[in-house]
Amino acid sequence: MTHRPPHRLAAGLVAAAGLAAASGATAAVQGETVFKQQCGTCHTIAPGPAKLGPALQGVVGRKAGAVQGYAYSKALIAWGQTWTAANLDQYLAKPTATVPGTKMLVGVANAEQRAAVVDYLAAQK
């Protein structure tokens, strides 16, 4: 067993924490970028007038079909789920397969990009 002086161990822990934070920041930037490129035509984050789809600030933890002022499909309202990271990932992968009759026809096919978007949306409180 090798022995590391305490200052080297502390430096290693600080470096590891920095890499994790940088990785998290990179994922957040990737999620925002993918959101803007693939979702931003139809959705905004901030509440306000709806585009083709509703605003998505606070979507994770919110009941599906619950933004006032947006005309959701009967299918999404009847689905009755609360958005979680898991069901949002499933929905974004194949919206019409997850909720037949939904208005949303376009998803995010790439699993890595989809995960980044879900993480980004989860952070938009």
VMD Tcl script that draws the C-alpha trace (Angstrom):
set ca {
  {0.00 0.00 0.00}
  {1.35 3.39 -0.91}
  {1.13 6.33 1.38}
  {0.27 9.75 0.05}
  {1.03 12.87 1.99}
  {-2.21 14.64 3.05}
  {-1.55 17.63 0.80}
  {-1.32 15.40 -2.29}
  {-4.54 13.59 -1.36}
  {-6.31 16.91 -0.86}
  {-4.98 18.20 -4.18}
  {-6.22 15.04 -5.89}
  {-9.67 15.43 -4.37}
  {-9.85 19.08 -5.40}
  {-8.80 18.17 -8.95}
  {-11.41 15.39 -9.12}
  {-14.11 17.76 -7.86}
  {-13.05 20.31 -10.47}
  {-13.31 17.74 -13.26}
  {-16.76 16.68 -12.07}
  {-17.92 20.30 -11.97}
  {-16.47 20.94 -15.42}
  {-18.17 17.79 -16.72}
  {-21.48 18.95 -15.22}
  {-21.03 22.39 -16.74}
  {-20.24 20.84 -20.12}
  {-23.37 18.67 -19.92}
  {-25.47 21.72 -19.03}
  {-24.07 23.64 -22.00}
  {-24.67 20.65 -24.28}
  {-28.25 20.34 -23.02}
  {-28.94 24.01 -23.58}
  {-27.38 23.87 -27.05}
  {-29.39 20.82 -28.09}
  {-32.55 22.38 -26.62}
  {-32.04 25.55 -28.64}
  {-31.26 23.61 -31.82}
  {-33.89 20.89 -31.65}
  {-36.60 22.15 -29.29}
  {-36.37 25.94 -29.39}
  {-38.42 26.33 -32.56}
  {-41.50 25.09 -30.72}
  {-40.70 25.65 -27.03}
  {-39.32 28.30 -24.71}
  {-38.08 27.89 -21.17}
  {-39.48 31.08 -19.65}
  {-43.21 31.35 -19.09}
  {-44.97 33.57 -21.56}
  {-46.93 33.26 -24.74}
  {-46.77 29.70 -26.08}
  {-45.04 28.94 -29.32}
  {-46.17 25.74 -31.05}
  {-45.58 24.01 -27.71}
  {-45.79 25.15 -24.09}
  {-43.04 26.81 -22.04}
  {-40.93 24.19 -20.29}
  {-39.59 25.96 -17.20}
  {-40.31 23.65 -14.26}
  {-41.49 20.80 -16.48}
  {-39.79 18.10 -14.38}
  {-42.10 17.57 -11.41}
  {-45.11 19.16 -13.14}
  {-48.20 17.25 -14.21}
  {-48.32 16.76 -17.97}
  {-50.75 19.09 -19.70}
  {-50.83 21.61 -16.87}
  {-49.50 24.91 -18.28}
  {-52.36 27.39 -18.29}
  {-53.05 28.97 -21.67}
  {-51.74 26.11 -23.80}
  {-54.17 23.88 -25.70}
  {-52.79 20.39 -25.01}
  {-53.98 17.32 -26.87}
  {-56.67 15.28 -25.15}
  {-54.22 12.36 -25.25}
  {-51.55 14.15 -23.19}
  {-54.10 15.39 -20.66}
  {-55.57 11.88 -20.34}
  {-52.07 10.41 -19.93}
  {-52.15 12.00 -16.48}
  {-48.47 11.55 -15.60}
  {-46.22 13.88 -13.68}
  {-43.07 14.57 -15.67}
  {-40.02 12.79 -14.29}
  {-36.60 12.57 -15.89}
  {-37.37 8.95 -16.84}
  {-40.74 9.49 -18.53}
  {-39.53 12.72 -20.14}
  {-36.63 10.75 -21.64}
  {-39.06 8.11 -22.90}
  {-41.41 10.75 -24.31}
  {-38.63 12.67 -26.04}
  {-37.32 9.45 -27.59}
  {-40.65 8.67 -29.28}
  {-43.45 11.09 -28.40}
  {-46.20 9.44 -30.45}
  {-45.31 5.95 -29.19}
  {-45.29 7.12 -25.56}
  {-48.50 9.15 -25.80}
  {-50.46 8.17 -28.93}
  {-52.41 11.21 -30.09}
  {-49.97 13.79 -28.71}
  {-49.41 16.94 -30.75}
  {-45.64 16.58 -30.43}
  {-44.37 14.66 -33.42}
  {-40.63 15.35 -33.24}
  {-38.36 13.86 -30.60}
  {-34.66 13.68 -29.83}
  {-33.43 10.36 -31.23}
  {-29.84 10.51 -29.96}
  {-29.77 9.11 -26.39}
  {-26.80 11.25 -25.27}
  {-28.35 14.45 -26.59}
  {-31.72 13.48 -25.09}
  {-30.12 12.90 -21.68}
  {-28.45 16.31 -21.89}
  {-31.79 17.96 -22.74}
  {-33.55 16.17 -19.87}
  {-30.80 17.29 -17.46}
  {-31.05 20.83 -18.80}
  {-34.84 20.86 -18.39}
  {-34.58 19.42 -14.88}
  {-32.35 22.35 -13.93}
  {-34.86 24.94 -15.21}
  {-36.84 25.58 -12.03}
}
mol new
graphics top color blue
foreach p $ca { graphics top sphere $p radius 0.5 }
foreach p [lrange $ca 0 end-1] q [lrange $ca 1 end] { graphics top cylinder $p $q radius 0.2 }
display resetview
